[in-house]
Amino acid sequence: MIRFRSVRILAVASAAATLLVGAAANAQGVESFYKGRSMDVIIGSAPGGGFDSYARLIARHMPDYIPGKPSMVPKNLPGAGSAKAAATLYSVSPKDGSTFGALFPGAIMDALFDARKRTQYDPTKFIYLGSANNEVGTCMIWHDAPVKTLRDALTHEAIVGASAAGGSSRDFAAALQNIVGAKLKVVAGYEGSKDMLLAMERGEIHGICGQLWSSIVTQSQDWLREKKLIFWVQMALKPQPDLQARGVPMIWDFIKTDRDRQIMELILSQLEFGRPYMLPPGVPEDRAQALRQAFAATMTDAGYKAEAAKAKLEVNPVPAADVQALVTKLFAAPPDIIKAAAEAQITKK
């Protein structure tokens, strides 16, 4: 018996040693791959907006936590609410861990609601690194616009700007039209939030629905201070404390039926991973894991957090496993609710 136990102990020790050697070899392999390498960060938005600001900040700090410390080159690829960047990341980008994407969450949801998009990319097969934060969308309206509240917009028309399908500015405005009954004239085709903000200031549009609160805080500090913005509603699963303190109502105050609530919940679930980062499918596991760990470490880095605070960027990260699980859950939603949510995001003329 003693001899048998001794053999067993030796076997366990040998297995543990093998695992340690394997882990060390993987670490050396990852470091060797990334050392001296330049990585691409594909940003599915135009320069100057909140998504661009987050991605460039992450690209400055994340290399410190990747074995081999590669450099990172942000590359903007706007178009179709980040769907263009998503398709490029999925089918064109190398699958070796040298490229990752920063996409609108709407690009993920767009593939859920439009089967044609899934022929270009399948969001459930992306390897998620995590999300820089979760989000709250809102309708922000210029202070001298004729329609001051969402309840007013149930009987009086308001003009709002939007990007393209897959962008929250278009999809959330459509949901307010179709589910809540808001009389919105949606002017789509703006390249990004920067252009919409200028259009709002010039009086071309009254406001933007679906604008993310963190982007507002980043881009519109002067307007907030000068009280040039009115906020109609919070569009999120949970309230945002600053907006709550301002007395901005939640979207659920305007939802009439349980089915409508289910539909709106599915649409707004994307905000739980408000700024997702992902790898294309097929990246080797050791490199994917190294990048996941590097992303998580970046979110707690003192320099990153200080620079984010200075730029008024919220730091409220969502772990990679949580993002991966939520995307899987969304794509397993009941087909009738998915269909209804897709129809609710088609803008009325």
C-alpha positions as CSV (number, residue, x, y, z in Angstrom):
1,M,0.0,0.0,0.0
2,I,2.8,2.4,0.9
3,R,4.6,1.6,-2.3
4,F,1.4,2.2,-4.3
5,R,0.8,5.6,-2.6
6,S,4.4,6.6,-3.4
7,V,4.0,5.8,-7.0
8,R,0.7,7.8,-7.1
9,I,2.4,10.8,-5.5
10,L,5.2,10.6,-8.0
11,A,2.7,10.5,-10.8
12,V,0.8,13.5,-9.5
13,A,4.0,15.4,-9.1
14,S,5.1,14.5,-12.6
15,A,1.8,15.7,-14.0
16,A,2.0,19.0,-12.2
17,A,5.5,19.5,-13.4
18,T,4.4,18.8,-17.0
19,L,1.6,21.4,-16.6
20,L,4.1,24.0,-15.3
21,V,6.5,23.3,-18.2
22,G,3.6,23.6,-20.7
23,A,2.4,26.9,-19.2
24,A,6.0,28.3,-19.3
25,A,6.3,27.1,-22.9
26,N,3.0,28.8,-23.8
27,A,4.1,32.0,-22.1
28,Q,7.4,32.0,-24.0
29,G,5.5,31.3,-27.2
30,V,3.1,34.2,-26.6
31,E,6.0,36.6,-25.8
32,S,7.9,35.5,-28.8
33,F,4.9,36.1,-31.1
34,Y,4.2,39.6,-29.8
35,K,7.8,40.9,-29.2
36,G,8.5,43.6,-31.8
37,R,5.1,43.2,-33.4
38,S,2.6,45.9,-34.3
39,M,-1.0,45.1,-33.6
40,D,-4.0,46.7,-35.4
41,V,-7.0,47.9,-33.4
42,I,-10.0,48.2,-35.8
43,I,-12.4,50.9,-34.6
44,G,-15.8,50.7,-36.1
45,S,-16.5,54.4,-35.8
46,A,-15.4,57.7,-37.1
47,P,-12.5,59.6,-35.4
48,G,-13.4,62.0,-32.5
49,G,-16.3,60.2,-30.8
50,G,-16.5,58.3,-27.6
51,F,-15.8,54.9,-29.1
52,D,-12.7,56.3,-30.8
53,S,-11.5,57.9,-27.5
54,Y,-11.9,54.7,-25.5
55,A,-10.1,52.5,-28.1
56,R,-7.2,54.9,-28.5
57,L,-6.8,55.1,-24.7
58,I,-6.8,51.3,-24.4
59,A,-4.3,51.0,-27.3
60,R,-1.9,53.3,-25.3
61,H,-2.0,51.2,-22.1
62,M,-2.9,47.6,-23.0
63,P,0.5,46.7,-24.6
64,D,2.2,47.0,-21.2
65,Y,0.3,43.9,-20.1
66,I,0.9,41.7,-23.2
67,P,3.9,39.5,-23.1
68,G,6.4,40.9,-25.5
69,K,4.8,44.4,-25.3
70,P,3.8,45.0,-28.9
71,S,2.8,48.4,-30.2
72,M,-0.8,49.1,-31.2
73,V,-2.1,51.1,-34.2
74,P,-5.7,52.3,-34.0
75,K,-7.4,52.2,-37.4
76,N,-10.8,53.8,-37.9
77,L,-13.2,51.8,-40.2
78,P,-16.6,53.4,-39.9
79,G,-19.6,52.2,-41.9
80,A,-23.0,50.6,-41.4
81,G,-23.0,51.0,-37.6
82,S,-19.7,49.1,-37.2
83,A,-21.0,46.2,-39.4
84,K,-18.3,47.0,-42.0
85,A,-15.6,46.7,-39.3
86,A,-17.2,43.6,-37.9
87,A,-17.2,41.9,-41.3
88,T,-13.6,42.8,-41.9
89,L,-12.5,41.5,-38.5
90,Y,-14.5,38.3,-39.0
91,S,-13.4,37.4,-42.5
92,V,-10.4,39.5,-43.6
93,S,-8.3,40.2,-40.5
94,P,-5.6,37.7,-39.6
95,K,-6.6,35.0,-37.1
96,D,-3.3,35.0,-35.3
97,G,-4.0,37.5,-32.4
98,S,-2.4,40.5,-34.1
99,T,-5.7,42.3,-34.7
100,F,-8.8,43.0,-32.5
101,G,-11.8,45.2,-32.9
102,A,-13.7,47.9,-31.0
103,L,-17.3,47.8,-32.3
104,F,-20.6,49.4,-31.6
105,P,-22.7,46.9,-29.7
106,G,-25.3,47.5,-32.3
107,A,-23.2,45.6,-34.8
108,I,-23.7,42.5,-32.6
109,M,-27.4,43.1,-32.3
110,D,-27.8,43.9,-36.0
111,A,-26.6,40.4,-36.8
112,L,-29.1,39.0,-34.3
113,F,-32.0,40.9,-36.0
114,D,-30.9,40.5,-39.6
115,A,-30.0,37.0,-40.8
116,R,-28.3,38.4,-43.9
117,K,-25.7,40.0,-41.6
118,R,-24.9,36.6,-40.2
119,T,-23.6,35.6,-43.6
120,Q,-20.9,38.3,-43.1
121,Y,-20.1,37.7,-39.5
122,D,-21.4,35.6,-36.6
123,P,-21.1,37.5,-33.2
124,T,-21.3,34.3,-31.2
125,K,-18.0,33.2,-32.7
126,F,-16.0,36.3,-31.9
127,I,-13.6,35.9,-28.9
128,Y,-14.5,38.7,-26.5
129,L,-11.8,40.5,-24.5
130,G,-14.4,42.3,-22.4
131,S,-16.1,45.7,-22.5
132,A,-14.7,49.0,-21.4
133,N,-18.0,49.8,-19.6
134,N,-21.7,49.2,-19.6
135,E,-23.8,52.0,-20.9
136,V,-27.0,54.1,-20.6
137,G,-28.5,55.6,-23.7
138,T,-30.6,58.7,-23.7
139,C,-32.4,61.2,-25.9
140,M,-30.6,64.5,-25.6
141,I,-32.5,67.5,-27.1
142,W,-31.2,71.1,-27.7
143,H,-32.4,73.5,-25.1
144,D,-34.5,75.6,-27.5
145,A,-36.1,72.7,-29.3
146,P,-39.9,73.0,-29.5
147,V,-40.5,69.5,-27.9
148,K,-39.2,69.5,-24.3
149,T,-40.2,66.0,-23.0
150,L,-40.8,62.5,-24.4
151,R,-44.4,62.9,-23.4
152,D,-44.6,66.0,-25.6
153,A,-43.1,63.9,-28.4
154,L,-46.1,61.6,-28.2
155,T,-48.2,64.4,-29.8
156,H,-45.7,66.7,-31.4
157,E,-42.9,65.9,-34.0
158,A,-39.2,66.2,-33.1
159,I,-36.4,65.9,-35.5
160,V,-33.5,63.7,-34.4
161,G,-30.2,62.8,-36.1
162,A,-28.9,59.3,-36.7
163,S,-26.1,57.3,-38.2
164,A,-26.9,54.0,-39.9
165,A,-28.6,50.7,-39.0
166,G,-26.7,49.1,-36.1
167,G,-26.0,52.5,-34.5
168,S,-27.9,53.3,-31.4
169,S,-28.9,56.7,-32.7
170,R,-31.0,55.1,-35.4
171,D,-32.1,51.9,-33.7
172,F,-33.1,53.5,-30.4
173,A,-35.0,56.3,-32.2
174,A,-36.9,53.7,-34.2
175,A,-37.7,51.8,-31.0
176,L,-39.2,55.0,-29.5
177,Q,-41.3,55.4,-32.6
178,N,-42.6,51.9,-32.8
179,I,-42.9,50.8,-29.2
180,V,-43.5,54.1,-27.3
181,G,-45.3,55.9,-30.1
182,A,-43.0,59.0,-30.2
183,K,-43.5,61.2,-33.2
184,L,-39.9,61.4,-34.4
185,K,-38.6,62.4,-37.8
186,V,-35.3,60.5,-38.0
187,V,-32.7,62.1,-40.3
188,A,-30.1,59.3,-40.9
189,G,-26.8,59.2,-42.7
190,Y,-24.5,61.2,-40.3
191,E,-21.0,59.6,-40.1
192,G,-20.7,59.9,-36.4
193,S,-21.7,61.6,-33.2
194,K,-19.4,64.6,-33.9
195,D,-21.3,65.5,-37.0
196,M,-24.7,65.0,-35.3
197,L,-23.6,67.3,-32.4
198,L,-22.7,70.1,-34.9
199,A,-26.0,69.6,-36.7
200,M,-27.9,69.9,-33.4
201,E,-26.0,73.1,-32.5
202,R,-26.7,74.6,-36.0
203,G,-30.4,73.8,-35.6
204,E,-30.6,71.2,-38.4
205,I,-32.0,68.7,-35.9
206,H,-33.5,69.0,-32.5
207,G,-31.5,66.2,-30.8
208,I,-30.1,62.7,-30.8
209,C,-31.8,59.6,-29.4
210,G,-29.6,56.7,-28.4
211,Q,-26.6,58.9,-27.5
212,L,-24.6,57.2,-24.8
213,W,-24.3,59.0,-21.5
214,S,-20.5,58.4,-21.3
215,S,-20.1,60.0,-24.7
216,I,-22.2,63.0,-23.6
217,V,-20.0,63.5,-20.6
218,T,-16.9,63.2,-22.7
219,Q,-17.9,65.4,-25.7
220,S,-20.4,67.9,-24.2
221,Q,-19.1,69.2,-20.9
222,D,-19.6,72.8,-21.8
223,W,-23.2,72.2,-22.9
224,L,-23.9,70.3,-19.7
225,R,-22.5,73.1,-17.6
226,E,-24.4,75.8,-19.6
227,K,-27.6,73.6,-19.4
228,K,-28.0,73.6,-23.2
229,L,-29.2,70.0,-23.2
230,I,-32.5,68.5,-22.2
231,F,-32.7,64.8,-21.4
232,W,-36.0,63.0,-22.3
233,V,-35.4,59.5,-21.1
234,Q,-32.9,56.9,-19.9
235,M,-32.8,53.9,-22.2
236,A,-31.1,51.1,-20.2
237,L,-31.9,48.1,-18.1
238,K,-30.8,50.0,-15.0
239,P,-30.8,53.8,-14.2
240,Q,-27.6,55.9,-14.3
241,P,-27.1,57.8,-11.0
242,D,-26.2,61.2,-12.6
243,L,-29.3,61.1,-14.8
244,Q,-31.4,59.8,-12.0
245,A,-30.3,62.8,-9.9
246,R,-31.4,65.1,-12.8
247,G,-34.8,63.5,-12.6
248,V,-34.6,61.9,-16.1
249,P,-37.3,59.1,-16.3
250,M,-36.6,55.5,-17.3
251,I,-37.9,54.1,-20.5
252,W,-40.0,51.6,-18.5
253,D,-42.3,54.5,-17.5
254,F,-43.5,54.6,-21.1
255,I,-43.9,50.9,-21.8
256,K,-47.5,49.7,-21.7
257,T,-47.4,45.9,-22.0
258,D,-45.3,42.9,-20.9
259,R,-44.6,41.9,-24.5
260,D,-43.4,45.5,-25.3
261,R,-41.1,45.3,-22.2
262,Q,-39.6,42.0,-23.4
263,I,-39.0,43.5,-26.9
264,M,-37.4,46.7,-25.4
265,E,-35.3,44.6,-23.0
266,L,-33.8,42.6,-25.8
267,I,-33.0,45.8,-27.7
268,L,-31.4,47.5,-24.7
269,S,-29.5,44.4,-23.5
270,Q,-26.6,45.5,-25.8
271,L,-25.9,48.3,-23.3
272,E,-24.7,45.8,-20.8
273,F,-21.6,45.5,-23.0
274,G,-21.6,49.1,-24.1
275,R,-18.1,49.1,-25.6
276,P,-17.1,45.6,-26.5
277,Y,-13.7,44.5,-27.7
278,M,-13.2,41.2,-29.6
279,L,-10.9,39.0,-31.6
280,P,-11.8,37.2,-34.8
281,P,-12.6,33.5,-34.4
282,G,-9.8,31.0,-34.7
283,V,-7.1,32.9,-32.6
284,P,-4.9,30.4,-30.8
285,E,-6.1,29.9,-27.2
286,D,-2.9,31.0,-25.5
287,R,-2.8,34.3,-27.3
288,A,-6.5,34.9,-26.8
289,Q,-6.1,34.2,-23.1
290,A,-3.1,36.5,-22.9
291,L,-5.0,39.3,-24.5
292,R,-8.0,38.8,-22.2
293,Q,-5.8,39.0,-19.2
294,A,-4.1,42.1,-20.6
295,F,-7.5,43.8,-21.3
296,A,-8.6,43.1,-17.7
297,A,-5.4,44.4,-16.3
298,T,-5.6,47.6,-18.3
299,M,-9.1,48.3,-16.9
300,T,-7.5,48.4,-13.4
301,D,-4.3,50.2,-14.4
302,A,-3.7,53.4,-12.4
303,G,-2.4,55.3,-15.5
304,Y,-5.4,54.2,-17.6
305,K,-7.9,55.2,-15.0
306,A,-6.2,58.6,-14.4
307,E,-6.2,59.4,-18.1
308,A,-9.8,58.1,-18.4
309,A,-10.9,60.4,-15.5
310,K,-9.2,63.4,-17.1
311,A,-11.0,62.7,-20.4
312,K,-14.3,62.1,-18.5
313,L,-14.4,58.5,-19.7
314,E,-16.3,56.1,-17.4
315,V,-14.4,53.1,-16.1
316,N,-17.0,50.4,-15.5
317,P,-15.6,47.3,-17.2
318,V,-17.4,44.1,-18.0
319,P,-15.4,40.9,-17.9
320,A,-14.8,38.8,-21.0
321,A,-16.7,35.8,-19.8
322,D,-19.7,37.9,-19.0
323,V,-19.8,39.5,-22.4
324,Q,-19.3,36.1,-24.1
325,A,-22.2,34.6,-22.1
326,L,-24.5,37.5,-22.7
327,V,-24.0,37.4,-26.5
328,T,-24.7,33.7,-26.4
329,K,-27.9,34.3,-24.4
330,L,-29.1,37.0,-26.7
331,F,-28.8,34.8,-29.7
332,A,-30.8,32.1,-27.9
333,A,-33.8,34.5,-27.3
334,P,-37.3,33.3,-28.5
335,P,-37.6,33.8,-32.3
336,D,-40.9,35.7,-32.1
337,I,-39.3,38.3,-29.7
338,I,-36.2,38.6,-31.9
339,K,-38.5,39.2,-34.9
340,A,-40.6,41.8,-33.1
341,A,-37.5,43.6,-31.8
342,A,-36.1,43.7,-35.4
343,E,-39.3,45.2,-36.7
344,A,-39.3,47.7,-33.9
345,Q,-36.0,49.1,-35.1
346,I,-37.2,50.0,-38.6
347,T,-37.7,53.8,-38.7
348,K,-40.9,55.2,-39.9
349,K,-40.9,57.7,-42.7
